[in-house]
């Protein structure tokens, strides 16, 4: 899969079912050459990076043909101790 193919996919939060946006950027660990996360832009032509959301790679549930499914932190701010936050 190429970066351009990733950018065409919608990013969906599996907990809320909401469309978060599309992939705007990737974060890498240069020491080991792995992707550490994605930056999601909520609007195709967003003017501000402040509206972007960073999703750690460990919170990506599935990269499918049409969408990327992610689990985002719960709105109440509670953490359950697992690497992927539960819905």
Secondary structure, DSSP 8 states (H G I E B T S, - for coil): --HHHHHTSEEEETTT--EEEEEEEEEEETTTTEEEEEEEESSTT-S-GGG-EEEEGGGEEEE-SSEEEE----TT----SSSS---
